[in-house]
Amino acid sequence: MLVYKTSTYLKIIMLGMAAITCRPENFAQTATLDTIEKQYQACLDEGTNMLDCSKTFYQQVDSLLNIQYKKLRTSCDSIQREYLKDEQADWQQQRENYFGRTLAEFKKENPRESPFSTVSGNRDDAMFMFDKNAEFVKARLIVLINSKPENYSPAKYSVNPTGYYLLNNKRRKGKQPGYTGDIKVKTLGNNKVVVRLFVSKGAPSYNSGTLADTLSINNNQAIYKNPELDKSCRIVLNFFRQGIRVTEFTDDFSFGCGFGHGVNASGFFRRQSYEVPTSEDLQDD
């Protein structure tokens, strides 16, 4: 199972990027991507301080990206904003992974240097790194420029639900562990998914609940019902690229949906990977 972790390289590069992206207050209010690309090329054509050219270009593209994101977000309704935020978070993870790779490439050739140093020995390698990073951000900027609010409506926003998820529940220092849980999902096609959900209250009772079922999915949402054990039971699963938001409805949470005493499955289960669960993973054991 794949688990995203923040690497040392990633911490270094994000701090370095933050250091160079202090933007002038009025920058990019009227700037366009075409304008800054022409300025960048003209700067490179001069043949001097090319590293500074690439750093400035990155700064400008990043600024335009933030402005375009906020502009698009303002045009969206509450549901569309939720999906836009989800897509942006997904892209930010991709960006961090990519920046980590470009920094690793630089460090491989320049193990004792930093691309963020003003006295970097190999300025060409540093320039290429910033240029690659800027092009990566530019690609996202173009997507946002061409996006409309309706792209983020449930019927149009694409989510691949297949994968592994963990309940997003941070343990408080000095406290007993609270709720834990996981979800495994496999897409079958024809708008069907196999879902296995497990949740536990933790100490001291460790009461738990499990469901495993094949559900219909529509507009990134699936609904589980169990009338045999609880006629009032309804568990709604809303799928996002970052995870699954689960909301349980029942008349009595004492034993709602056939779960253990007081167990409530509601919460956000954060995606851990897009791997396809095995048949054993999806069984109700």
N, C-alpha and C positions, 0 to 999 in steps of 0.2 A: 504494500500500500504506500502510495506517495504521500509524504507530509512536507509541506512547505516550511522551511526554516530560514531565518535571517542569517546570512553568512557574514563573516568578518569583512569580506570584500564589499558586500552590499552596504553595510554600515558605513564603510569608508566612502564609497562613491556617493551615497545619498547625502552625507555631510558635506562632501565636496561640492555637489551640485547646489545644495542650499547656499553655500558660501558665494557662488557666482551668480545666483539668481535674485539678487537684491535689485529690484526693478525701479527705475525712475517712476515717480508717482503718476505722471501723465502718459507713460509709455503705452503704445499699442492701442490707444483709444481710436485712432484713425488709421493705424498701420494695417496693411494687408499682407498675406503670405507672399504674394507676388512681389511686393515692394521689398520685403526683407530678404527674399532670395536674390533679387538683383543687387542689393547692397552687399550681400555676402559674396557673390561672385566678383563684384568689383573690388572688394577688399582682398580676396584671394589673388586676383589678377595683379595687384601691386607687388606681390611676391615677398612682402615683409610682414612680420608679426602675424603669420597665418594662424598660429595657435590662438591668438586673441580674436581673430576673425571667427574661428569655429566656436569659441566660448560665447562670443556675443550672439552668434546665430542661434546657438542652443537657448540662450537666455530669452531671446526674442520669440522663438517658436513656443517655448514653454509658457511665456506670458500670454501669447495669443490663444494657446490651448485653454488656459484657465478662464480667459475672458469668454471664449466661445462656449465652454461648458456651462458657465453661469448664465449666459444668454439663453442657451437651449433649455436649461433647467427652469428658468423663469417662465418659459412658454408652455411648460408641461403641467398637467393636472397632478394631483397627489399620487395617483397610481403610476402614471408615467414617470414622475420624478423618482419613485422607488426603483423602477426598472433601470432608469438612466444611471442612478447611483450604483446599482448592482453591476451594470456593464462597466462603469468607470473603475470600480474596485477590482473587477476582473482584469481590466487592462493594466491597472497599476501593478498588480502582481506580475503580469507579463513583463512590464517595464523594469521592475526591480530585478527579475531574473536575467533580462537582456543586459541591463547595465552591469550586473555582476559578471557576465561573460566578457563584455568588452573591457572591463577593468582587469579581469584575469589575463586577457590577451596582452594588455599593456604590461602587467607585472611579469609575465613570462619573459618578455624581451628586456624589461627594465626592472629587475627585482629590487633594486635599491633606490628607485625613484618614485615620485608621486606625480601623476598627471596634473594635480592641482597646484603644484609648486610653481612659483613665478620664475624659478631658476632651473626648471626641469632640463636635464641634459638632452634628452631626446624629444625635442619639441614636435617633430614630425609624427611620432607615434601617439603623442598626447593629442595632437590636432585630429588625427584620424579617429581616435576614440570619441572625442566630442562631436565630430562630424557624424559618426554612426549613431550616436545617441540622439542627436538633433533630428536625423532622418527618421528614427523610430518614433519620436514624439510628433514629427510632422505628419506621419501617416495617420496617427490618431486624430490630429487636428483636422485633416481632410475629411475623415469619417464624420466628425462632429459638424463640420461646415455643411455637409451634404445630408445631415440627419434632420428629421422633422419630429415633432412631438408624437405623431401617430405611430412612428416606428417603435415606440415604447409602450404601446397599448398591449394588454395581455394577449390579444389574438395575433399580434405580429412579433412580439419579443420572443426570440428563440432561446430556449433553455434545454440543455441535455441533462436529464435528471439522473442518468446512470452514474453510480459511484458510491463512495463511502462517506459517511457524515458522523460527526461527534457533537453531542450537546455542548453548547457554548456556556460553560459554567465554571467560572474561576473560583478556586478554593481560597477562602479568606485565611490569612495568617493566624495561626493559633486556634482555628475553628475546626470542627469535625467536617469531613467532606460532605457536601450536599448532593443534590441530584447529579446523576451521571446517566448517560444514555448514548445510543448510536442508532443510525438508520442505514440500511443497505438497500439500494434501488437498482433494478435492472429493467431497461426498456424492452418491451416485447414487439412493438409495432402495433399498428391499428389503434393508436392512442391508448395503449395498455401498458401498465408497469407492474412489476412485482416489487412489493415493499415489505421489508421486515424492520420493525421498530422495537427497540428495547429501552426501557427507562427504569431507574431505581431511585428511591428516595434517599438512599444512603443511611448513615448511622442515625439513630441506633436501631431502627426497625429493619432497614434494608428491604422494605416492601418494594415490589417491582411489578411491571406489566410488560407484556409482549404481544405484538400483533404481527401476523404474516398473512398477506392477502394479495390477490391480483386486483388492481383498481383501474378504473377508467381515468384518463387525464385529459383535461380540457382547459385551454388557456392557462397552462402551467399550474393547474390545481387538480388535486385528487381528494376524494372524500371517502373515508372509511366509516362503515356502520356495522354494528353487531347487535341486531334486534333480539337474537336468541338470549344473549347475556344481559343486555341493557337496551331497551327500546328507545331510550332518550339519547343514546350514545351517537355522537358524530365527531369525528376527528378530521379536521381540514388540514391538508398539507399544501402549502404554497411553495412552489419551486423557484429558486433563484440560482444564478450561476455561482454565487457565494455559499449557498446553503438552502436549507428547508425551514420555513417557519411553520411550526405545528401549533394548532389551536384545538384544544379538546372542549367539547360541549357535552354536558350530562346533567341530569337533574340532581344527582347525588354523587359527589366525588369520594364518598366513603369507599364505594366499590364501583365507581364509574367505569363503563366499557369493559367490565370484567377484570380490571386490574386489581392489584393488591390494595389494602386499606389506605385511603388518602393519597393514592398515586395519581398525579396529573401529568400527562404527556406534553403539555404545552411548553414551548420554548423554541429557540433557534438552534438548529443543528448545522454546524459549519462544515462545508465540504472539505474532505481530506484528500480525495483523489477522484479521477474519472474512471478508475479501474472497474471492470465488470465483475460483480460479485459471483462467487461460485454457487452451485445449487445447494451446497451444504450451508453456506452463509445465509441463505434465504429461508431456511427451514425454521419452523416454529418449534423449538425444542425446550 
